[in-house]
C-alpha cells in the first residue's frame, strides 16, 4: 500500500511539474493525485470507517486553509475593484527595476511578519500587477516576493503556519523566536537580492501607470476607505485569533463580512450595474477558484502521506541515519520544498518531546526557520508559492531554473547565520 501511495504521489508531482509539456492543467493532476492516494489507503485498510474518520479530520484543517485563502483573495479583489492599491502605487516614484525590487521585497518581508506569508503574497502580487505590465519581468518580482514572504513569515509567531504551530504547542515564545530568527531571515532575503541585483537592470516598462494611476471609477474617499478597511481586516486576523481562540479563517470571514456590509452601504445609491461591479459577489466571481482547488488537491495528497505515517517514518529514518541535529533540520527544510511543511513540523513535534528539547531550545527555533524558508526552493513548496503559481500562472520548470537557486542560496546562508549566531552567543 505505502509503495503504491508513494508512486501515485511521485507521478502526480511530476505531472504538476511538467504541466506545460504534458498539457494537463496542474489542478486536475493535484485533485486526481489526492483522491487516488486516499482510494488506495481505504481499499487497503480493513477498517474503512476509521480511514473515513481520518479523512474528515484532515478535511477540517484543510477547509480552514481553503476558506482562509478564498476570504483573503476576495478581500484583495474587492480592494482592486475599488482601485484601492492606488493608495500605494501613487507613492512609488522610482522607475528603476532594481530599486523597485528592493522596495517590494522589504515591504513584503515586514508585511509578512505582521500578516502571514500567504496573505502577503496575494496582496503583493495584486500590487505588482498595477506596477509592472511585462509578464516576464513581473514573474521575477513574484519569485522574489515568494522568498521574501516566506523569510518574513518565519521570524514571528503569526507569520507562518508552522511557526504558529510551534508557538501554540509551547515549543517557542514570541520574544525569543523574534530575536533568534530576525537576522537569519533577513540574510535569507538579502543574499538572493544581492545575487539578482547583478542581472536586474533597466526601467519598468510602463512607468506612466505609476504616475497616472488616478481613476474616476471610484472617489478618493471610497478608494482609501476600502483599502484601509481591507488591510485592517487582514491585519486583524491574528488579533481575532488571540482574543477568541478561534481558527484564523474565522477572523478572515469576519473581516469579509464587515467589508461586505460597508460596500453595500457606500454604493447603495448607485445604479445596479455599478453596484454589482463593486460588490463582494463580483469579487468572489473574480477570485481564482482553480488555485483554491489546486491547493485542495495538494493538501489532500499530503494528508494521505501523513495518515499512513509515511512522513513520521521518514523523520525517524533521518534521525537514525543522519544523527546530527543541524543536518536533520536543514534536511527537513529542504524536504519541505517537496512535501508540505505543516505535516513535517507536526512529525518533528511528535518525534522530539519537550523533555528532550524544552521551550525555546535551539532545535525548535532552527526548525521554525528551516520549515518556513526551505519551501521557497520549489514553487509548490509553500502556501505562498502555490498561491503565486495559481495567480500568475508561473510554470514549475521556469521557477526551478530562474528562482530556485536564489532561494536555495538564501536558505543556506540564513541557516549558516543561525548556526554562527548560536555558536557566538550560545543562544
Beta strands, then each sheet from edge to edge (+ up, - down):
end
